[in-house]
Amino acid sequence: MNSVTLEVRSRDKITDRVLRAFGGEAQGNFISFESPELLFKVISGKRWELLKVMTGAGPMTIREAARRLHRDVKGVHGDVHALLNAGLLQKNEEGLIVFPYDAVHVDFMLQAA
């Protein structure tokens, strides 16, 4: 299964992971955010629904994603471009959008200051 972890990590911890990867240590698939607030800003409720519809579904058009979500194409188009800009979605060589993962794990901790 091809999975990705969405996480909240500091730049220092991300740099440590990158250095370990350059050293040959497998790291897995991660998409990191600097804060929970940024994660929630990028992945709003409707964008989360879009990711759920696209997880494991393969490449599709924005129109097809909108049909599966029962939403208008214009609204889904805006969400797709926000997720493309954040690196969560990709476009393939045919110009179709794809979320190339079969599973998503979200990892962050809220603790007392």
Rosetta silent file (secondary structure, phi, psi, omega in degrees, C-alpha in Angstrom):
SEQUENCE: MNSVTLEVRSRDKITDRVLRAFGGEAQGNFISFESPELLFKVISGKRWELLKVMTGAGPMTIREAARRLHRDVKGVHGDVHALLNAGLLQKNEEGLIVFPYDAVHVDFMLQAA
SCORE:     score description
SCORE:     0.000 S_00000001
   1 L     0.000  135.186  178.911    0.000    0.000    0.000 S_00000001
   2 L   -95.028  104.399 -177.168    1.268    3.440   -0.933 S_00000001
   3 E  -117.250  161.279  177.737    0.530    5.695    2.048 S_00000001
   4 E  -131.394  146.283  174.958    1.418    9.241    3.051 S_00000001
   5 E  -109.399  122.973  171.064    1.669   10.861    6.464 S_00000001
   6 E   -91.832  125.451 -172.755    0.474   14.444    6.866 S_00000001
   7 E  -138.922  161.258  171.353    2.331   15.805    9.850 S_00000001
   8 E  -108.507  117.114 -177.622    3.144   18.873   11.883 S_00000001
   9 L  -144.215  149.936  176.045    6.925   19.127   12.311 S_00000001
  10 L   -74.421  159.791  177.418    9.479   21.845   12.922 S_00000001
  11 H   -58.579  -38.168 -179.880   11.946   22.763   10.186 S_00000001
  12 H   -61.482  -43.527 -179.828   14.757   21.254   12.279 S_00000001
  13 H   -69.132  -34.451  176.409   13.033   17.859   12.453 S_00000001
  14 H   -67.356  -42.536  177.659   12.288   17.961    8.730 S_00000001
  15 H   -60.764  -41.545  176.917   15.935   18.799    8.022 S_00000001
  16 H   -58.508  -43.824  179.808   17.012   15.852   10.188 S_00000001
  17 H   -63.770  -41.884  179.572   14.773   13.535    8.147 S_00000001
  18 H   -61.996  -43.512  179.203   16.153   14.901    4.864 S_00000001
  19 H   -63.782  -38.973  176.430   19.716   14.330    6.038 S_00000001
  20 H   -65.157  -37.684  177.885   18.900   10.755    7.042 S_00000001
  21 H   -64.538  -42.945  176.811   17.334   10.219    3.616 S_00000001
  22 H   -63.408  -26.564  176.714   20.481   11.518    1.913 S_00000001
  23 L   -80.370    1.116  175.861   22.376    9.038    4.071 S_00000001
  24 L    98.117    1.165 -179.579   20.388    6.219    2.499 S_00000001
  25 L   -85.540  121.589  179.400   17.837    5.642    5.272 S_00000001
  26 L   -61.861  137.077 -176.135   14.319    5.141    3.892 S_00000001
  27 L  -115.493  -18.390 -175.420   11.939    7.732    5.308 S_00000001
  28 L    86.264 -171.514 -178.501    8.549    6.972    3.744 S_00000001
  29 L  -103.894  121.194 -179.382    6.147    9.533    2.297 S_00000001
  30 E  -132.864  142.591  167.469    5.554   12.675    4.346 S_00000001
  31 E  -124.625  118.167 -170.671    3.909   16.027    3.710 S_00000001
  32 E  -108.758  146.654  176.649    4.818   18.377    6.538 S_00000001
  33 E  -125.964  149.080 -177.699    3.239   21.539    7.893 S_00000001
  34 L   -76.024  -21.789 -178.470    4.770   23.995   10.360 S_00000001
  35 L  -153.409  157.366  174.125    1.666   24.197   12.550 S_00000001
  36 H   -60.353  -34.798 -179.846   -1.723   22.563   13.029 S_00000001
  37 H   -61.319  -41.504  178.643   -3.269   25.882   12.008 S_00000001
  38 H   -67.686  -41.359  177.366   -1.514   25.753    8.637 S_00000001
  39 H   -57.792  -47.356 -178.772   -2.528   22.125    8.123 S_00000001
  40 H   -69.726  -28.394  177.098   -6.179   23.009    8.843 S_00000001
  41 H   -69.398  -44.844 -178.746   -5.989   26.096    6.614 S_00000001
  42 H   -71.560  -41.269 -176.603   -4.672   24.075    3.663 S_00000001
  43 L  -109.864   75.824  176.339   -6.900   21.061    4.273 S_00000001
  44 L   -69.052  175.779 -179.666  -10.291   22.573    5.039 S_00000001
  45 H   -55.740  -46.386 -179.517  -13.334   20.348    5.403 S_00000001
  46 H   -69.339  -34.546  177.436  -14.204   20.407    1.705 S_00000001
  47 H   -69.659  -35.482  175.502  -10.589   19.803    0.697 S_00000001
  48 H   -62.643  -42.620  176.664  -10.435   16.843    3.084 S_00000001
  49 H   -60.010  -39.968  177.297  -13.543   15.447    1.348 S_00000001
  50 H   -62.070  -45.750  177.608  -11.768   15.924   -1.989 S_00000001
  51 H   -61.317  -41.033  178.735   -8.734   13.999   -0.736 S_00000001
  52 H   -60.560  -42.915  179.864  -11.010   11.218    0.547 S_00000001
  53 H   -65.890  -33.031 -175.194  -12.677   10.913   -2.873 S_00000001
  54 H   -90.218  -16.031 -178.072   -9.304   10.863   -4.640 S_00000001
  55 L   -62.332  117.864  179.067   -7.461    8.476   -2.282 S_00000001
  56 L    73.791    4.549 -174.609   -6.721    5.337   -4.283 S_00000001
  57 L   -89.541  -13.010 -177.801   -8.968    6.483   -7.157 S_00000001
  58 L    80.571 -178.508 -178.143   -6.261    7.223   -9.733 S_00000001
  59 L   -64.453  145.466  176.873   -6.127   10.188  -12.114 S_00000001
  60 E  -155.449  165.377  175.352   -9.328   12.081  -12.862 S_00000001
  61 L   -80.993  161.858  174.642  -10.618   15.351  -14.228 S_00000001
  62 H   -62.696  -38.138  179.024  -11.755   18.160  -11.969 S_00000001
  63 H   -60.560  -41.833  178.546  -15.233   17.657  -13.404 S_00000001
  64 H   -66.078  -41.013  177.068  -15.190   13.997  -12.324 S_00000001
  65 H   -60.920  -43.650  179.397  -14.025   14.938   -8.827 S_00000001
  66 H   -62.552  -40.519  178.570  -16.855   17.504   -8.609 S_00000001
  67 H   -61.434  -45.457 -179.506  -19.379   14.870   -9.751 S_00000001
  68 H   -65.508  -29.885 -179.688  -18.205   12.414   -7.074 S_00000001
  69 H   -88.646  -11.183 -174.869  -18.421   15.141   -4.424 S_00000001
  70 L    60.202   43.995  179.805  -21.807   16.460   -5.623 S_00000001
  71 L  -126.493  164.591  177.634  -20.275   19.954   -5.797 S_00000001
  72 L   -75.344  150.063 -175.654  -19.996   22.597   -8.480 S_00000001
  73 H   -62.660  -39.405 -177.761  -16.941   22.454  -10.734 S_00000001
  74 H   -60.880  -44.611  179.395  -15.861   26.029   -9.941 S_00000001
  75 H   -65.317  -42.406  178.877  -15.618   25.359   -6.198 S_00000001
  76 H   -66.968  -36.966  178.126  -13.756   22.085   -6.686 S_00000001
  77 H   -57.124  -46.629  178.889  -11.433   23.809   -9.189 S_00000001
  78 H   -62.167  -42.005  178.914  -10.384   26.311   -6.492 S_00000001
  79 H   -66.997  -40.011  178.032   -9.800   23.533   -3.955 S_00000001
  80 H   -59.529  -45.889 -178.061   -7.809   21.469   -6.470 S_00000001
  81 H   -68.060  -34.496  175.266   -5.500   24.391   -7.205 S_00000001
  82 H   -63.783  -41.961  179.747   -4.978   25.097   -3.498 S_00000001
  83 H   -72.895  -31.581  173.209   -4.010   21.430   -2.970 S_00000001
  84 H   -64.226  -46.030 -179.677   -1.783   21.470   -6.075 S_00000001
  85 H   -63.395  -31.007  179.880    0.017   24.558   -4.728 S_00000001
  86 L   -84.088   -6.743  179.285    0.480   22.849   -1.356 S_00000001
  87 L    85.023    9.609  179.715    1.958   19.744   -3.016 S_00000001
  88 L   -82.723  -38.670  175.983   -0.854   17.419   -1.955 S_00000001
  89 L  -106.284  159.609  177.153   -2.239   16.821   -5.441 S_00000001
  90 E  -130.530  162.827  170.682   -0.315   16.321   -8.658 S_00000001
  91 E  -112.202  136.076  177.111   -1.085   16.573  -12.363 S_00000001
  92 L   -87.592 -177.591 -175.610   -0.075   13.727  -14.622 S_00000001
  93 L   -64.102  -22.012  176.942    1.245   14.039  -18.176 S_00000001
  94 L   -87.748   -1.692 -179.759   -2.337   14.093  -19.543 S_00000001
  95 L    86.210    8.149  177.411   -3.228   16.995  -17.250 S_00000001
  96 L   -82.395  151.518  178.754   -5.451   14.899  -14.971 S_00000001
  97 E   -87.387  147.594 -179.233   -5.304   15.459  -11.230 S_00000001
  98 E  -148.641  139.665  168.078   -4.106   12.651   -8.985 S_00000001
  99 L  -109.227  102.685 -165.199   -3.601   11.992   -5.296 S_00000001
 100 L   -80.368   32.097 -177.231   -1.047    9.183   -5.668 S_00000001
 101 L  -127.243  150.531  178.156   -1.713    7.460   -2.342 S_00000001
 102 L   -95.890  -13.639 -178.490   -3.975    4.633   -1.201 S_00000001
 103 E  -153.446  151.437  179.012   -4.034    5.735    2.442 S_00000001
 104 E  -128.646  132.871  173.872   -3.493    8.880    4.529 S_00000001
 105 E  -119.084  132.120  177.897   -2.258    9.099    8.104 S_00000001
 106 E  -109.093  129.481 -173.530   -2.431   12.429    9.956 S_00000001
 107 E  -134.509  112.530  168.671    0.086   12.884   12.785 S_00000001
 108 L  -161.312  160.693 -177.613    0.376   15.772   15.228 S_00000001
 109 L  -125.187  137.036  173.308    0.103   16.304   18.945 S_00000001
 110 L  -105.856  124.078  179.938   -1.610   19.031   20.918 S_00000001
 111 L  -139.013  165.124 -179.682   -0.063   19.572   24.343 S_00000001
 112 L   -61.709  143.859 -177.880    0.007   22.158   27.076 S_00000001
 113 L   -74.062    0.000    0.000    2.237   25.157   26.401 S_00000001
